[in-house]
């Protein structure tokens, strides 16, 4: 029922937002131009963001229409053609990235992405903005023609396209304020029902890593008396410490799955529109890299896995430090 509520509200909002925005477009663009001129931003980042906002809303309409068509003509319930859903989802993300390239000069540097191994994968990604939520679809489905299943925070259902296709394609939207054991049980079920040779995508940080969220996590750990964990969190310059519960559940559900850790540099300030406005258009590609770790190289005991995960996240943080000198979207 909760998923249905999100779908109805998000779809209704999108259906109303696009025509209203089109009617108001002359005013919106004039205000954006004046704002950029007054701020001395002569590369017009606000105008670019407004234009991309229209592109985004148009893509939301496309997703809703495609979802309706796939439901009407592709079978009902469990008979839905999931391959066609994945194909559209991959196209949808790719098209948004193409338009982002045309409007804000977004370019992905994929030169450090090695070939993925066969078999099940657990992909653990850095989480810096809404943009990186779509990257595994682009990289795994679009570039490697393999399915993905996501563990996402519940709030992502406010995006109409993510909500519609996310539920149909066996993703799990986590209620971070809900019953932890119940959430992990559903996550385990998602893994058990995942497609063959799929990548199970999880963002171990749980939310965007910003200076404010890092300070909040450190303060929370200190209040709980977890001094060693707080020091470990404080030592991370760009990341939040990984939460192991979801990772442990997926590892237990997929005992033969290899691990892929996805890092990127260049999307930090996209967590907030105010930060994004300061750096547009982008001048450097978004640097991306993933590390493939064979399952036989991963510890088997729970405590050892947690220690291993913290070490991997520290290494990822160091890689970000080393490559952030040319970052387009520096953390602020």
C-alpha positions in Angstrom: 0.0 0.0 0.0 2.8 2.4 0.8 4.3 1.9 -2.6 0.9 2.6 -4.2 0.6 5.8 -2.3 4.0 7.0 -3.5 3.1 6.0 -7.1 -0.2 7.9 -7.1 1.2 11.0 -5.6 4.5 11.2 -7.6 2.7 10.3 -10.9 0.0 12.9 -10.3 2.5 15.6 -9.3 4.6 15.0 -12.5 1.5 15.0 -14.7 0.6 18.4 -13.3 4.1 19.8 -13.1 5.1 19.7 -16.8 2.1 21.6 -18.2 2.2 24.2 -15.4 6.0 24.6 -16.0 5.4 25.0 -19.7 2.8 27.8 -19.1 5.2 29.5 -16.7 8.3 29.0 -18.9 8.6 32.6 -20.1 8.6 33.8 -16.5 10.9 31.1 -15.3 13.5 31.7 -17.9 13.4 35.5 -17.5 13.8 35.1 -13.7 16.7 32.7 -14.3 18.5 35.1 -16.7 18.1 38.0 -14.3 19.3 35.9 -11.4 22.5 34.9 -13.3 23.2 38.4 -14.5 22.7 39.9 -11.0 25.0 37.2 -9.6 27.6 37.8 -12.3 27.3 34.2 -13.5 27.7 34.8 -17.2 27.7 31.1 -18.1 24.1 31.1 -17.0 24.0 28.1 -14.7 20.4 28.9 -13.5 19.2 29.0 -17.0 20.8 25.7 -17.7 19.2 24.1 -14.6 15.8 25.4 -15.5 16.2 24.0 -19.1 17.3 20.7 -17.7 14.3 20.7 -15.3 12.0 20.8 -18.3 14.0 17.9 -19.8 13.6 15.9 -16.6 9.9 16.5 -16.4 9.5 15.4 -20.0 11.4 12.2 -19.3 9.1 11.6 -16.3 6.1 11.8 -18.7 7.9 9.4 -21.1 8.4 6.9 -18.2 4.8 7.0 -17.1 3.5 6.6 -20.7 6.0 3.7 -21.3 5.0 2.1 -18.0 1.4 2.3 -19.0 2.1 0.8 -22.5 4.3 -2.0 -21.1 1.5 -2.9 -18.7 -1.3 -2.8 -21.3 0.5 -4.5 -24.1 3.3 -6.5 -22.3 1.3 -8.6 -19.9 -0.1 -8.2 -16.4 1.3 -8.9 -13.0 4.0 -11.6 -13.1 3.6 -11.8 -16.9 5.1 -8.4 -17.4 8.0 -8.3 -19.9 10.8 -7.3 -17.5 13.4 -7.3 -20.2 11.6 -4.5 -22.0 11.3 -2.7 -18.7 15.0 -2.9 -18.2 15.6 -1.8 -21.8 13.5 1.3 -21.4 15.0 2.1 -18.0 18.5 1.9 -19.5 17.5 4.1 -22.4 15.8 6.6 -20.0 18.9 7.0 -17.9 21.1 7.2 -20.9 19.0 9.9 -22.5 19.0 12.0 -19.3 22.8 11.7 -19.2 23.0 12.8 -22.8 20.8 15.8 -22.1 22.9 16.6 -19.0 25.9 16.6 -21.3 24.2 19.1 -23.6 22.9 21.4 -20.9 25.4 21.3 -18.0 28.4 19.7 -19.8 28.2 16.5 -17.8 30.7 13.9 -19.1 31.6 10.5 -17.6 35.1 9.2 -17.7 34.7 5.4 -17.9 38.3 4.6 -18.8 39.0 3.0 -15.4 36.0 0.6 -15.5 37.3 -3.0 -16.0 35.3 -5.8 -17.4 32.8 -7.3 -14.9 33.1 -11.0 -14.0 30.3 -13.5 -14.9 27.9 -14.5 -12.2 26.1 -12.6 -9.4 27.5 -9.3 -8.3 27.0 -7.1 -5.3 27.7 -3.5 -6.3 28.5 -1.1 -3.5 28.5 2.5 -4.6 29.5 5.8 -3.2 26.4 8.1 -2.7 27.0 11.8 -3.2 23.8 12.9 -5.1 20.7 11.9 -6.9 22.7 11.7 -10.1 24.8 8.7 -8.9 21.6 6.7 -8.2 21.2 6.1 -11.9 24.8 5.3 -12.7 24.7 1.5 -12.0 21.8 1.2 -14.5 23.8 3.1 -17.1 27.0 1.1 -16.4 25.6 -2.4 -15.8 22.4 -2.5 -17.8 23.4 -0.1 -20.5 27.0 -0.9 -20.9 27.0 -4.6 -19.9 23.4 -5.7 -20.7 22.9 -7.2 -17.3 20.1 -6.7 -14.8 20.3 -4.7 -11.6 18.2 -4.7 -8.4 18.5 -1.8 -6.1 18.4 -1.2 -2.3 17.2 2.4 -2.1 15.9 4.7 0.6 12.1 4.9 0.7 12.1 8.6 -0.2 13.4 7.8 -3.7 9.8 6.8 -4.5 8.9 10.5 -4.8 10.6 10.2 -8.2 7.7 8.9 -10.3 9.9 6.9 -12.8 12.0 5.4 -10.1 8.9 4.4 -8.1 7.1 2.8 -11.0 9.9 0.9 -12.6 11.6 0.2 -9.2 8.7 -1.8 -7.9 8.2 -3.7 -11.2 11.9 -4.6 -11.4 12.2 -6.1 -7.9 14.0 -3.3 -6.0 13.6 -2.7 -2.3 12.9 0.8 -0.9 14.1 0.9 2.7 12.2 2.5 5.4 15.1 3.8 7.5 12.8 4.5 10.4 11.1 1.1 10.3 11.9 -2.2 11.8 15.4 -3.1 10.9 14.9 -6.9 11.0 11.8 -6.6 8.8 13.7 -4.5 6.3 16.6 -6.9 6.1 14.2 -9.8 5.6 12.6 -8.1 2.6 16.1 -7.3 1.3 17.0 -11.0 1.6 13.8 -11.8 -0.4 14.8 -9.4 -3.1 18.2 -11.0 -3.4 16.6 -14.5 -3.5 14.3 -13.4 -6.3 16.9 -11.5 -8.3 17.5 -12.1 -12.0 20.3 -14.4 -13.1 23.8 -12.7 -13.3 22.3 -9.6 -11.8 24.1 -6.8 -9.9 22.5 -6.1 -6.5 23.1 -2.4 -5.9 23.4 -0.9 -2.5 24.7 2.4 -1.1 26.3 1.5 2.2 26.4 5.1 3.4 22.6 5.3 3.4 22.4 8.9 2.3 24.4 11.7 0.7 27.8 12.3 2.2 28.1 16.1 2.9 30.0 18.0 5.6 26.7 18.3 7.6 25.8 14.6 7.4 29.3 13.6 8.3 29.3 15.8 11.4 25.8 14.4 12.3 27.0 10.8 12.0 30.1 11.5 14.2 28.0 13.2 16.8 25.6 10.3 16.9 28.3 7.7 17.3 29.9 9.8 20.1 26.5 10.0 21.9 26.2 6.2 21.8 29.7 5.8 23.3 31.1 4.3 20.1 34.3 6.3 20.3 36.4 4.0 18.0 33.6 4.1 15.3 33.4 7.9 15.7 37.1 8.3 15.2 36.9 6.1 12.1 34.0 8.2 10.7 36.0 11.4 11.5 39.0 10.2 9.6 36.9 9.9 6.4 37.2 13.2 4.4 34.6 12.6 1.7 32.5 9.6 2.8 30.2 8.5 5.5 31.1 5.2 7.3 29.4 2.2 5.7 26.4 0.6 7.5 27.1 -3.1 7.3 23.6 -4.5 7.9 22.4 -4.5 4.3 25.8 -5.6 2.9 25.9 -8.5 5.3 22.4 -9.6 4.3 23.2 -9.5 0.5 26.5 -11.4 1.1 24.6 -14.1 3.0 21.9 -14.3 0.4 24.4 -14.5 -2.5 27.3 -16.7 -1.2 29.0 -16.8 -4.6 28.6 -13.2 -5.6 31.6 -11.1 -6.4 31.9 -7.6 -5.0 32.1 -4.4 -7.1 32.9 -1.1 -5.3 32.0 1.9 -7.4 33.7 5.3 -6.8 33.4 8.6 -8.5 34.6 12.2 -8.2 32.7 15.1 -9.5 29.2 14.9 -8.2 29.6 16.1 -4.6 27.8 19.4 -4.9 25.0 18.0 -6.9 23.5 17.0 -3.5 22.1 20.5 -3.4 20.9 22.8 -6.2 22.7 25.7 -4.6 26.0 23.9 -4.8 25.4 22.8 -8.3 24.6 26.3 -9.5 28.0 27.5 -8.4 30.0 25.1 -10.6 28.0 24.9 -13.9 28.7 24.3 -16.6 31.2 21.6 -15.7 34.7 21.9 -17.0 36.1 18.4 -16.2 34.7 14.9 -16.7 33.3 13.0 -13.7 36.0 10.5 -12.9 34.7 7.0 -12.3 36.4 3.7 -11.1 35.3 0.4 -9.8 37.2 -2.3 -8.0 36.2 -5.9 -8.6 36.9 -8.2 -5.6 36.5 -11.9 -6.1 34.3 -13.7 -3.5 37.2 -16.0 -2.4 39.1 -12.9 -1.3 36.4 -11.7 1.1 36.3 -12.9 4.7 33.6 -15.2 5.8 33.1 -14.3 9.5 30.7 -11.4 10.3 33.2 -9.3 12.3 35.9 -9.8 9.8 33.6 -8.7 7.0 32.7 -5.5 8.9 36.5 -4.8 9.4 37.1 -5.5 5.7 34.2 -3.2 4.6 35.5 -0.4 6.7 39.0 -0.8 5.2 37.6 -0.8 1.7 35.7 2.4 2.4 38.8 4.0 3.8 40.7 3.1 0.6 37.8 4.5 -1.5 37.9 7.8 0.5 41.7 8.0 -0.1 41.1 7.5 -3.8 38.6 10.4 -3.8 41.1 12.6 -1.9 43.8 11.9 -4.6 41.5 12.7 -7.5 39.5 15.6 -6.0 42.0 18.3 -7.1 40.4 18.3 -10.5 36.9 17.8 -9.1 34.1 19.7 -10.9 31.7 19.7 -8.0 33.8 20.2 -4.9 32.1 19.4 -1.6 30.8 22.5 0.3 
